[in-house]
Amino acid sequence: MKTKDGFVLREMCGEYIISGEGLEHINFNKLISLNSTAAFLWNAVAGKEFTVEGMAQMLVDEYGIDMELALKDSAALCRSWMDAGIAE
């Protein structure tokens, strides 16, 4: 899996927002809001190949959570990114 090029994470008024940047995203009229954990993961994987398992390991390493929960949360986040069109 990989994040699509042309999408950037910005912090606006204490909120994390992903938006399309450039002409290729002219029809992308959404702003995707992320919590701080999802923003941490986006920054870690943006522009790189990644897996659900790799993201889960990052959560375990950064936050000390259980691997089972990390896998569940990472899979849900990946699905939401794919549904939003910002990852493939």
Secondary structure, DSSP 8 states (H G I E B T S, - for coil): -BB-TTEEEEEETTEEEEEE-SGGGTT----EEE-HHHHHHHHHHTTSB--HHHHHHHHHHHH---HHHHHHHHHHHHHHHHHHTSB-
